[in-house]
Amino acid sequence: MLPGIRGLRLEVGEVRAKFKYDDHKSVEHRTAIADRLTIRGRGLDISTAAQQRRRTGCIGTWEP
């Protein structure tokens, strides 16, 4: 069966990521996450934190 085994090598040309916003979390939790992203400050952290804060104002509070 060894002649039937093949290998494949892939080269990644582009990566597209999507940030999932936890709209079902409390405002306090979402604000704390945005604060930690701002403090960390890597890559898209600052813009993601700003987007999370903007969404929090639009969505409002979550109630179970």
PQR file of N, CA, C, O and H, with PARSE charges and radii, in Angstrom:
ATOM      1  N   MET A   1       0.814  -1.194   0.000 -0.4000 1.5000
ATOM      2  CA  MET A   1       0.000   0.000   0.000 -0.0000 2.0000
ATOM      3  C   MET A   1       0.863   1.266   0.000  0.5500 1.7000
ATOM      4  O   MET A   1       0.341   2.359  -0.221 -0.5500 1.4000
ATOM      5  N   LEU A   2       2.130   1.145   0.235 -0.4000 1.5000
ATOM      6  CA  LEU A   2       2.985   2.322   0.270 -0.0000 2.0000
ATOM      7  C   LEU A   2       3.021   3.089  -1.038  0.5500 1.7000
ATOM      8  O   LEU A   2       3.092   4.316  -0.975 -0.5500 1.4000
ATOM      9  H   LEU A   2       2.554   0.257   0.414  0.4000 1.0000
ATOM     10  N   PRO A   3       2.978   2.487  -2.215 -0.5600 1.5000
ATOM     11  CA  PRO A   3       2.981   3.260  -3.456  0.2800 2.0000
ATOM     12  C   PRO A   3       1.761   4.169  -3.592  0.5500 1.7000
ATOM     13  O   PRO A   3       1.798   5.119  -4.374 -0.5500 1.4000
ATOM     14  N   GLY A   4       0.683   3.906  -2.856 -0.4000 1.5000
ATOM     15  CA  GLY A   4      -0.524   4.720  -2.938 -0.0000 2.0000
ATOM     16  C   GLY A   4      -0.490   5.951  -2.037  0.5500 1.7000
ATOM     17  O   GLY A   4      -1.411   6.766  -2.089 -0.5500 1.4000
ATOM     18  H   GLY A   4       0.653   3.135  -2.220  0.4000 1.0000
ATOM     19  N   ILE A   5       0.541   6.108  -1.214 -0.4000 1.5000
ATOM     20  CA  ILE A   5       0.635   7.252  -0.299 -0.0000 2.0000
ATOM     21  C   ILE A   5       1.286   8.421  -1.019  0.5500 1.7000
ATOM     22  O   ILE A   5       2.350   8.280  -1.621 -0.5500 1.4000
ATOM     23  H   ILE A   5       1.290   5.446  -1.171  0.4000 1.0000
ATOM     24  N   ARG A   6       0.651   9.549  -0.952 -0.4000 1.5000
ATOM     25  CA  ARG A   6       1.172  10.739  -1.615 -0.0000 2.0000
ATOM     26  C   ARG A   6       1.337  11.864  -0.605  0.5500 1.7000
ATOM     27  O   ARG A   6       0.672  11.877   0.431 -0.5500 1.4000
ATOM     28  H   ARG A   6      -0.213   9.663  -0.462  0.4000 1.0000
ATOM     29  N   GLY A   7       2.199  12.780  -0.899 -0.4000 1.5000
ATOM     30  CA  GLY A   7       2.406  13.960  -0.056 -0.0000 2.0000
ATOM     31  C   GLY A   7       2.033  15.213  -0.823  0.5500 1.7000
ATOM     32  O   GLY A   7       2.039  15.235  -2.054 -0.5500 1.4000
ATOM     33  H   GLY A   7       2.739  12.769  -1.741  0.4000 1.0000
ATOM     34  N   LEU A   8       1.717  16.226  -0.095 -0.4000 1.5000
ATOM     35  CA  LEU A   8       1.315  17.487  -0.712 -0.0000 2.0000
ATOM     36  C   LEU A   8       1.853  18.630   0.126  0.5500 1.7000
ATOM     37  O   LEU A   8       1.729  18.617   1.351 -0.5500 1.4000
ATOM     38  H   LEU A   8       1.712  16.209   0.905  0.4000 1.0000
ATOM     39  N   ARG A   9       2.447  19.612  -0.519 -0.4000 1.5000
ATOM     40  CA  ARG A   9       2.957  20.781   0.177 -0.0000 2.0000
ATOM     41  C   ARG A   9       2.209  22.007  -0.339  0.5500 1.7000
ATOM     42  O   ARG A   9       2.185  22.266  -1.543 -0.5500 1.4000
ATOM     43  H   ARG A   9       2.548  19.622  -1.514  0.4000 1.0000
ATOM     44  N   LEU A  10       1.602  22.757   0.572 -0.4000 1.5000
ATOM     45  CA  LEU A  10       0.855  23.957   0.211 -0.0000 2.0000
ATOM     46  C   LEU A  10       1.588  25.197   0.666  0.5500 1.7000
ATOM     47  O   LEU A  10       2.200  25.211   1.734 -0.5500 1.4000
ATOM     48  H   LEU A  10       1.621  22.546   1.549  0.4000 1.0000
ATOM     49  N   GLU A  11       1.528  26.229  -0.137 -0.4000 1.5000
ATOM     50  CA  GLU A  11       2.106  27.509   0.233 -0.0000 2.0000
ATOM     51  C   GLU A  11       0.956  28.492   0.463  0.5500 1.7000
ATOM     52  O   GLU A  11       0.108  28.685  -0.407 -0.5500 1.4000
ATOM     53  H   GLU A  11       1.031  26.218  -1.005  0.4000 1.0000
ATOM     54  N   VAL A  12       0.941  29.108   1.642 -0.4000 1.5000
ATOM     55  CA  VAL A  12      -0.106  30.068   1.985 -0.0000 2.0000
ATOM     56  C   VAL A  12       0.222  31.396   1.317  0.5500 1.7000
ATOM     57  O   VAL A  12       1.285  31.976   1.540 -0.5500 1.4000
ATOM     58  H   VAL A  12       1.630  28.951   2.349  0.4000 1.0000
ATOM     59  N   GLY A  13      -0.712  31.867   0.493 -0.4000 1.5000
ATOM     60  CA  GLY A  13      -0.494  33.123  -0.219 -0.0000 2.0000
ATOM     61  C   GLY A  13      -1.156  34.317   0.452  0.5500 1.7000
ATOM     62  O   GLY A  13      -0.692  35.449   0.319 -0.5500 1.4000
ATOM     63  H   GLY A  13      -1.575  31.395   0.312  0.4000 1.0000
ATOM     64  N   GLU A  14      -2.240  34.061   1.171 -0.4000 1.5000
ATOM     65  CA  GLU A  14      -2.980  35.150   1.799 -0.0000 2.0000
ATOM     66  C   GLU A  14      -3.838  34.576   2.929  0.5500 1.7000
ATOM     67  O   GLU A  14      -4.337  33.454   2.843 -0.5500 1.4000
ATOM     68  H   GLU A  14      -2.617  33.141   1.279  0.4000 1.0000
ATOM     69  N   VAL A  15      -3.996  35.368   3.980 -0.4000 1.5000
ATOM     70  CA  VAL A  15      -4.834  34.971   5.105 -0.0000 2.0000
ATOM     71  C   VAL A  15      -5.832  36.084   5.368  0.5500 1.7000
ATOM     72  O   VAL A  15      -5.459  37.253   5.467 -0.5500 1.4000
ATOM     73  H   VAL A  15      -3.591  36.279   4.050  0.4000 1.0000
ATOM     74  N   ARG A  16      -7.101  35.715   5.481 -0.4000 1.5000
ATOM     75  CA  ARG A  16      -8.144  36.675   5.838 -0.0000 2.0000
ATOM     76  C   ARG A  16      -8.785  36.200   7.128  0.5500 1.7000
ATOM     77  O   ARG A  16      -9.271  35.073   7.219 -0.5500 1.4000
ATOM     78  H   ARG A  16      -7.403  34.765   5.401  0.4000 1.0000
ATOM     79  N   ALA A  17      -8.779  37.066   8.114 -0.4000 1.5000
ATOM     80  CA  ALA A  17      -9.338  36.699   9.417 -0.0000 2.0000
ATOM     81  C   ALA A  17     -10.556  37.553   9.717  0.5500 1.7000
ATOM     82  O   ALA A  17     -10.717  38.654   9.190 -0.5500 1.4000
ATOM     83  H   ALA A  17      -8.385  37.982   8.040  0.4000 1.0000
ATOM     84  N   LYS A  18     -11.395  37.024  10.563 -0.4000 1.5000
ATOM     85  CA  LYS A  18     -12.595  37.746  10.965 -0.0000 2.0000
ATOM     86  C   LYS A  18     -12.640  37.764  12.486  0.5500 1.7000
ATOM     87  O   LYS A  18     -12.446  36.735  13.133 -0.5500 1.4000
ATOM     88  H   LYS A  18     -11.264  36.130  10.991  0.4000 1.0000
ATOM     89  N   PHE A  19     -12.893  38.930  13.050 -0.4000 1.5000
ATOM     90  CA  PHE A  19     -12.989  39.063  14.490 -0.0000 2.0000
ATOM     91  C   PHE A  19     -14.435  38.829  14.902  0.5500 1.7000
ATOM     92  O   PHE A  19     -15.346  39.442  14.346 -0.5500 1.4000
ATOM     93  H   PHE A  19     -13.050  39.766  12.525  0.4000 1.0000
ATOM     94  N   LYS A  20     -14.652  37.951  15.869 -0.4000 1.5000
ATOM     95  CA  LYS A  20     -16.013  37.665  16.335 -0.0000 2.0000
ATOM     96  C   LYS A  20     -16.288  38.534  17.554  0.5500 1.7000
ATOM     97  O   LYS A  20     -15.577  38.464  18.556 -0.5500 1.4000
ATOM     98  H   LYS A  20     -13.913  37.452  16.321  0.4000 1.0000
ATOM     99  N   TYR A  21     -17.317  39.344  17.455 -0.4000 1.5000
ATOM    100  CA  TYR A  21     -17.713  40.207  18.564 -0.0000 2.0000
ATOM    101  C   TYR A  21     -18.728  39.476  19.422  0.5500 1.7000
ATOM    102  O   TYR A  21     -19.731  38.975  18.913 -0.5500 1.4000
ATOM    103  H   TYR A  21     -17.894  39.401  16.641  0.4000 1.0000
ATOM    104  N   ASP A  22     -18.472  39.412  20.727 -0.4000 1.5000
ATOM    105  CA  ASP A  22     -19.369  38.718  21.656 -0.0000 2.0000
ATOM    106  C   ASP A  22     -20.474  39.648  22.116  0.5500 1.7000
ATOM    107  O   ASP A  22     -20.412  40.206  23.212 -0.5500 1.4000
ATOM    108  H   ASP A  22     -17.658  39.819  21.141  0.4000 1.0000
ATOM    109  N   ASP A  23     -21.482  39.813  21.280 -0.4000 1.5000
ATOM    110  CA  ASP A  23     -22.574  40.716  21.606 -0.0000 2.0000
ATOM    111  C   ASP A  23     -23.445  40.192  22.739  0.5500 1.7000
ATOM    112  O   ASP A  23     -24.211  40.950  23.335 -0.5500 1.4000
ATOM    113  H   ASP A  23     -21.532  39.360  20.391  0.4000 1.0000
ATOM    114  N   HIS A  24     -23.333  38.896  23.042 -0.4000 1.5000
ATOM    115  CA  HIS A  24     -24.137  38.347  24.129 -0.0000 2.0000
ATOM    116  C   HIS A  24     -23.466  38.524  25.493  0.5500 1.7000
ATOM    117  O   HIS A  24     -24.055  38.162  26.512 -0.5500 1.4000
ATOM    118  H   HIS A  24     -22.710  38.280  22.558  0.4000 1.0000
ATOM    119  N   LYS A  25     -22.265  39.066  25.533 -0.4000 1.5000
ATOM    120  CA  LYS A  25     -21.568  39.335  26.793 -0.0000 2.0000
ATOM    121  C   LYS A  25     -22.036  40.669  27.364  0.5500 1.7000
ATOM    122  O   LYS A  25     -22.579  41.513  26.652 -0.5500 1.4000
ATOM    123  H   LYS A  25     -21.787  39.360  24.706  0.4000 1.0000
ATOM    124  N   SER A  26     -21.814  40.836  28.651 -0.4000 1.5000
ATOM    125  CA  SER A  26     -22.231  42.074  29.307 -0.0000 2.0000
ATOM    126  C   SER A  26     -21.390  43.255  28.817  0.5500 1.7000
ATOM    127  O   SER A  26     -20.293  43.079  28.287 -0.5500 1.4000
ATOM    128  H   SER A  26     -21.373  40.150  29.230  0.4000 1.0000
ATOM    129  N   VAL A  27     -21.927  44.455  29.007 -0.4000 1.5000
ATOM    130  CA  VAL A  27     -21.201  45.670  28.608 -0.0000 2.0000
ATOM    131  C   VAL A  27     -19.884  45.759  29.370  0.5500 1.7000
ATOM    132  O   VAL A  27     -18.867  46.150  28.798 -0.5500 1.4000
ATOM    133  H   VAL A  27     -22.818  44.598  29.438  0.4000 1.0000
ATOM    134  N   GLU A  28     -19.888  45.402  30.647 -0.4000 1.5000
ATOM    135  CA  GLU A  28     -18.660  45.452  31.448 -0.0000 2.0000
ATOM    136  C   GLU A  28     -17.596  44.523  30.885  0.5500 1.7000
ATOM    137  O   GLU A  28     -16.419  44.879  30.816 -0.5500 1.4000
ATOM    138  H   GLU A  28     -20.715  45.084  31.112  0.4000 1.0000
ATOM    139  N   HIS A  29     -18.018  43.330  30.483 -0.4000 1.5000
ATOM    140  CA  HIS A  29     -17.072  42.364  29.919 -0.0000 2.0000
ATOM    141  C   HIS A  29     -16.511  42.876  28.590  0.5500 1.7000
ATOM    142  O   HIS A  29     -15.303  42.817  28.365 -0.5500 1.4000
ATOM    143  H   HIS A  29     -18.974  43.041  30.538  0.4000 1.0000
ATOM    144  N   ARG A  30     -17.376  43.373  27.717 -0.4000 1.5000
ATOM    145  CA  ARG A  30     -16.932  43.882  26.413 -0.0000 2.0000
ATOM    146  C   ARG A  30     -16.006  45.083  26.577  0.5500 1.7000
ATOM    147  O   ARG A  30     -15.038  45.228  25.830 -0.5500 1.4000
ATOM    148  H   ARG A  30     -18.358  43.421  27.900  0.4000 1.0000
ATOM    149  N   THR A  31     -16.298  45.944  27.551 -0.4000 1.5000
ATOM    150  CA  THR A  31     -15.445  47.104  27.801 -0.0000 2.0000
ATOM    151  C   THR A  31     -14.080  46.667  28.322  0.5500 1.7000
ATOM    152  O   THR A  31     -13.057  47.224  27.926 -0.5500 1.4000
ATOM    153  H   THR A  31     -17.084  45.827  28.157  0.4000 1.0000
ATOM    154  N   ALA A  32     -14.060  45.671  29.209 -0.4000 1.5000
ATOM    155  CA  ALA A  32     -12.793  45.168  29.747 -0.0000 2.0000
ATOM    156  C   ALA A  32     -11.935  44.566  28.638  0.5500 1.7000
ATOM    157  O   ALA A  32     -10.721  44.770  28.612 -0.5500 1.4000
ATOM    158  H   ALA A  32     -14.891  45.218  29.531  0.4000 1.0000
ATOM    159  N   ILE A  33     -12.553  43.831  27.731 -0.4000 1.5000
ATOM    160  CA  ILE A  33     -11.806  43.248  26.604 -0.0000 2.0000
ATOM    161  C   ILE A  33     -11.220  44.354  25.731  0.5500 1.7000
ATOM    162  O   ILE A  33     -10.057  44.277  25.333 -0.5500 1.4000
ATOM    163  H   ILE A  33     -13.538  43.665  27.752  0.4000 1.0000
ATOM    164  N   ALA A  34     -12.013  45.382  25.430 -0.4000 1.5000
ATOM    165  CA  ALA A  34     -11.526  46.497  24.617 -0.0000 2.0000
ATOM    166  C   ALA A  34     -10.361  47.200  25.313  0.5500 1.7000
ATOM    167  O   ALA A  34      -9.396  47.600  24.662 -0.5500 1.4000
ATOM    168  H   ALA A  34     -12.957  45.445  25.753  0.4000 1.0000
ATOM    169  N   ASP A  35     -10.452  47.349  26.626 -0.4000 1.5000
ATOM    170  CA  ASP A  35      -9.358  47.974  27.382 -0.0000 2.0000
ATOM    171  C   ASP A  35      -8.083  47.145  27.294  0.5500 1.7000
ATOM    172  O   ASP A  35      -6.996  47.694  27.111 -0.5500 1.4000
ATOM    173  H   ASP A  35     -11.237  47.024  27.154  0.4000 1.0000
ATOM    174  N   ARG A  36      -8.209  45.819  27.425 -0.4000 1.5000
ATOM    175  CA  ARG A  36      -7.028  44.947  27.345 -0.0000 2.0000
ATOM    176  C   ARG A  36      -6.418  44.948  25.952  0.5500 1.7000
ATOM    177  O   ARG A  36      -5.196  44.896  25.808 -0.5500 1.4000
ATOM    178  H   ARG A  36      -9.092  45.373  27.573  0.4000 1.0000
ATOM    179  N   LEU A  37      -7.260  45.006  24.929 -0.4000 1.5000
ATOM    180  CA  LEU A  37      -6.740  45.092  23.556 -0.0000 2.0000
ATOM    181  C   LEU A  37      -5.960  46.387  23.365  0.5500 1.7000
ATOM    182  O   LEU A  37      -4.907  46.392  22.727 -0.5500 1.4000
ATOM    183  H   LEU A  37      -8.252  45.047  25.046  0.4000 1.0000
ATOM    184  N   THR A  38      -6.474  47.483  23.915 -0.4000 1.5000
ATOM    185  CA  THR A  38      -5.792  48.776  23.798 -0.0000 2.0000
ATOM    186  C   THR A  38      -4.436  48.733  24.502  0.5500 1.7000
ATOM    187  O   THR A  38      -3.443  49.236  23.977 -0.5500 1.4000
ATOM    188  H   THR A  38      -7.329  47.479  24.433  0.4000 1.0000
ATOM    189  N   ILE A  39      -4.401  48.137  25.673 -0.4000 1.5000
ATOM    190  CA  ILE A  39      -3.144  48.032  26.432 -0.0000 2.0000
ATOM    191  C   ILE A  39      -2.147  47.154  25.687  0.5500 1.7000
ATOM    192  O   ILE A  39      -0.964  47.487  25.613 -0.5500 1.4000
ATOM    193  H   ILE A  39      -5.208  47.729  26.099  0.4000 1.0000
ATOM    194  N   ARG A  40      -2.614  46.030  25.131 -0.4000 1.5000
ATOM    195  CA  ARG A  40      -1.709  45.123  24.416 -0.0000 2.0000
ATOM    196  C   ARG A  40      -1.143  45.782  23.167  0.5500 1.7000
ATOM    197  O   ARG A  40       0.061  45.718  22.922 -0.5500 1.4000
ATOM    198  H   ARG A  40      -3.575  45.759  25.192  0.4000 1.0000
ATOM    199  N   GLY A  41      -1.999  46.412  22.379 -0.4000 1.5000
ATOM    200  CA  GLY A  41      -1.561  47.233  21.254 -0.0000 2.0000
ATOM    201  C   GLY A  41      -0.827  46.538  20.126  0.5500 1.7000
ATOM    202  O   GLY A  41       0.012  47.166  19.481 -0.5500 1.4000
ATOM    203  H   GLY A  41      -2.977  46.465  22.578  0.4000 1.0000
ATOM    204  N   ARG A  42      -1.103  45.265  19.855 -0.4000 1.5000
ATOM    205  CA  ARG A  42      -0.441  44.560  18.756 -0.0000 2.0000
ATOM    206  C   ARG A  42      -1.320  44.521  17.523  0.5500 1.7000
ATOM    207  O   ARG A  42      -2.544  44.472  17.640 -0.5500 1.4000
ATOM    208  H   ARG A  42      -1.785  44.754  20.379  0.4000 1.0000
ATOM    209  N   GLY A  43      -0.734  44.542  16.372 -0.4000 1.5000
ATOM    210  CA  GLY A  43      -1.463  44.372  15.117 -0.0000 2.0000
ATOM    211  C   GLY A  43      -2.676  45.274  15.000  0.5500 1.7000
ATOM    212  O   GLY A  43      -2.552  46.498  14.986 -0.5500 1.4000
ATOM    213  H   GLY A  43       0.261  44.581  16.277  0.4000 1.0000
ATOM    214  N   LEU A  44      -3.845  44.665  14.917 -0.4000 1.5000
ATOM    215  CA  LEU A  44      -5.090  45.411  14.775 -0.0000 2.0000
ATOM    216  C   LEU A  44      -5.821  45.593  16.110  0.5500 1.7000
ATOM    217  O   LEU A  44      -7.019  45.877  16.122 -0.5500 1.4000
ATOM    218  H   LEU A  44      -3.946  43.670  14.928  0.4000 1.0000
ATOM    219  N   ASP A  45      -5.116  45.434  17.227 -0.4000 1.5000
ATOM    220  CA  ASP A  45      -5.758  45.520  18.543 -0.0000 2.0000
ATOM    221  C   ASP A  45      -6.443  46.867  18.772  0.5500 1.7000
ATOM    222  O   ASP A  45      -7.570  46.910  19.266 -0.5500 1.4000
ATOM    223  H   ASP A  45      -4.143  45.204  17.218  0.4000 1.0000
ATOM    224  N   ILE A  46      -5.779  47.960  18.421 -0.4000 1.5000
ATOM    225  CA  ILE A  46      -6.328  49.289  18.692 -0.0000 2.0000
ATOM    226  C   ILE A  46      -7.604  49.521  17.880  0.5500 1.7000
ATOM    227  O   ILE A  46      -8.608  49.983  18.421 -0.5500 1.4000
ATOM    228  H   ILE A  46      -4.863  47.925  18.019  0.4000 1.0000
ATOM    229  N   SER A  47      -7.569  49.208  16.607 -0.4000 1.5000
ATOM    230  CA  SER A  47      -8.758  49.408  15.779 -0.0000 2.0000
ATOM    231  C   SER A  47      -9.883  48.447  16.165  0.5500 1.7000
ATOM    232  O   SER A  47     -11.057  48.807  16.080 -0.5500 1.4000
ATOM    233  H   SER A  47      -6.753  48.832  16.167  0.4000 1.0000
ATOM    234  N   THR A  48      -9.539  47.232  16.587 -0.4000 1.5000
ATOM    235  CA  THR A  48     -10.551  46.277  17.039 -0.0000 2.0000
ATOM    236  C   THR A  48     -11.208  46.767  18.323  0.5500 1.7000
ATOM    237  O   THR A  48     -12.424  46.657  18.479 -0.5500 1.4000
ATOM    238  H   THR A  48      -8.585  46.939  16.656  0.4000 1.0000
ATOM    239  N   ALA A  49     -10.416  47.304  19.240 -0.4000 1.5000
ATOM    240  CA  ALA A  49     -10.965  47.854  20.484 -0.0000 2.0000
ATOM    241  C   ALA A  49     -11.898  49.023  20.188  0.5500 1.7000
ATOM    242  O   ALA A  49     -12.956  49.142  20.806 -0.5500 1.4000
ATOM    243  H   ALA A  49      -9.428  47.393  19.114  0.4000 1.0000
ATOM    244  N   ALA A  50     -11.520  49.875  19.260 -0.4000 1.5000
ATOM    245  CA  ALA A  50     -12.374  51.012  18.893 -0.0000 2.0000
ATOM    246  C   ALA A  50     -13.690  50.523  18.290  0.5500 1.7000
ATOM    247  O   ALA A  50     -14.751  51.073  18.584 -0.5500 1.4000
ATOM    248  H   ALA A  50     -10.661  49.778  18.758  0.4000 1.0000
ATOM    249  N   GLN A  51     -13.625  49.503  17.458 -0.4000 1.5000
ATOM    250  CA  GLN A  51     -14.834  48.932  16.860 -0.0000 2.0000
ATOM    251  C   GLN A  51     -15.726  48.308  17.930  0.5500 1.7000
ATOM    252  O   GLN A  51     -16.948  48.451  17.889 -0.5500 1.4000
ATOM    253  H   GLN A  51     -12.763  49.056  17.219  0.4000 1.0000
ATOM    254  N   GLN A  52     -15.112  47.617  18.883 -0.4000 1.5000
ATOM    255  CA  GLN A  52     -15.891  46.999  19.964 -0.0000 2.0000
ATOM    256  C   GLN A  52     -16.591  48.066  20.807  0.5500 1.7000
ATOM    257  O   GLN A  52     -17.744  47.892  21.201 -0.5500 1.4000
ATOM    258  H   GLN A  52     -14.120  47.501  18.917  0.4000 1.0000
ATOM    259  N   ARG A  53     -15.898  49.161  21.080 -0.4000 1.5000
ATOM    260  CA  ARG A  53     -16.516  50.256  21.844 -0.0000 2.0000
ATOM    261  C   ARG A  53     -17.656  50.899  21.049  0.5500 1.7000
ATOM    262  O   ARG A  53     -18.695  51.238  21.616 -0.5500 1.4000
ATOM    263  H   ARG A  53     -14.961  49.303  20.760  0.4000 1.0000
ATOM    264  N   ARG A  54     -17.463  51.065  19.751 -0.4000 1.5000
ATOM    265  CA  ARG A  54     -18.513  51.642  18.917 -0.0000 2.0000
ATOM    266  C   ARG A  54     -19.740  50.730  18.898  0.5500 1.7000
ATOM    267  O   ARG A  54     -20.871  51.202  19.011 -0.5500 1.4000
ATOM    268  H   ARG A  54     -16.619  50.790  19.291  0.4000 1.0000
ATOM    269  N   ARG A  55     -19.511  49.427  18.755 -0.4000 1.5000
ATOM    270  CA  ARG A  55     -20.617  48.474  18.737 -0.0000 2.0000
ATOM    271  C   ARG A  55     -21.344  48.431  20.078  0.5500 1.7000
ATOM    272  O   ARG A  55     -22.565  48.285  20.117 -0.5500 1.4000
ATOM    273  H   ARG A  55     -18.592  49.044  18.664  0.4000 1.0000
ATOM    274  N   THR A  56     -20.610  48.558  21.165 -0.4000 1.5000
ATOM    275  CA  THR A  56     -21.229  48.548  22.487 -0.0000 2.0000
ATOM    276  C   THR A  56     -22.222  49.697  22.606  0.5500 1.7000
ATOM    277  O   THR A  56     -23.304  49.533  23.171 -0.5500 1.4000
ATOM    278  H   THR A  56     -19.618  48.677  21.134  0.4000 1.0000
ATOM    279  N   GLY A  57     -21.855  50.856  22.076 -0.4000 1.5000
ATOM    280  CA  GLY A  57     -22.776  51.998  22.103 -0.0000 2.0000
ATOM    281  C   GLY A  57     -24.003  51.791  21.248  0.5500 1.7000
ATOM    282  O   GLY A  57     -25.082  52.283  21.578 -0.5500 1.4000
ATOM    283  H   GLY A  57     -20.976  50.989  21.617  0.4000 1.0000
ATOM    284  N   CYS A  58     -23.852  51.064  20.147 -0.4000 1.5000
ATOM    285  CA  CYS A  58     -24.976  50.812  19.236 -0.0000 2.0000
ATOM    286  C   CYS A  58     -25.901  49.712  19.762  0.5500 1.7000
ATOM    287  O   CYS A  58     -27.123  49.815  19.657 -0.5500 1.4000
ATOM    288  H   CYS A  58     -22.975  50.664  19.880  0.4000 1.0000
ATOM    289  N   ILE A  59     -25.315  48.679  20.318 -0.4000 1.5000
ATOM    290  CA  ILE A  59     -26.087  47.508  20.736 -0.0000 2.0000
ATOM    291  C   ILE A  59     -26.701  47.721  22.119  0.5500 1.7000
ATOM    292  O   ILE A  59     -27.838  47.319  22.366 -0.5500 1.4000
ATOM    293  H   ILE A  59     -24.322  48.595  20.404  0.4000 1.0000
ATOM    294  N   GLY A  60     -25.960  48.344  23.000 -0.4000 1.5000
ATOM    295  CA  GLY A  60     -26.460  48.566  24.350 -0.0000 2.0000
ATOM    296  C   GLY A  60     -26.193  47.382  25.257  0.5500 1.7000
ATOM    297  O   GLY A  60     -25.275  46.598  25.014 -0.5500 1.4000
ATOM    298  H   GLY A  60     -25.037  48.670  22.799  0.4000 1.0000
ATOM    299  N   THR A  61     -26.985  47.255  26.285 -0.4000 1.5000
ATOM    300  CA  THR A  61     -26.755  46.208  27.274 -0.0000 2.0000
ATOM    301  C   THR A  61     -27.427  44.910  26.854  0.5500 1.7000
ATOM    302  O   THR A  61     -28.392  44.898  26.090 -0.5500 1.4000
ATOM    303  H   THR A  61     -27.731  47.891  26.482  0.4000 1.0000
ATOM    304  N   TRP A  62     -26.885  43.823  27.376 -0.4000 1.5000
ATOM    305  CA  TRP A  62     -27.432  42.504  27.081 -0.0000 2.0000
ATOM    306  C   TRP A  62     -28.129  41.983  28.321  0.5500 1.7000
ATOM    307  O   TRP A  62     -27.624  42.118  29.435 -0.5500 1.4000
ATOM    308  H   TRP A  62     -26.101  43.832  27.996  0.4000 1.0000
ATOM    309  N   GLU A  63     -29.275  41.395  28.121 -0.4000 1.5000
ATOM    310  CA  GLU A  63     -30.006  40.800  29.244 -0.0000 2.0000
ATOM    311  C   GLU A  63     -30.358  39.366  28.885  0.5500 1.7000
ATOM    312  O   GLU A  63     -30.850  39.092  27.790 -0.5500 1.4000
ATOM    313  H   GLU A  63     -29.685  41.285  27.216  0.4000 1.0000
ATOM    314  N   PRO A  64     -30.098  38.437  29.832 -0.5600 1.5000
ATOM    315  CA  PRO A  64     -30.388  37.032  29.554  0.2800 2.0000
ATOM    316  C   PRO A  64     -31.872  36.743  29.443  0.5500 1.7000
ATOM    317  O   PRO A  64     -32.262  35.599  29.212 -0.5500 1.4000
TER
END
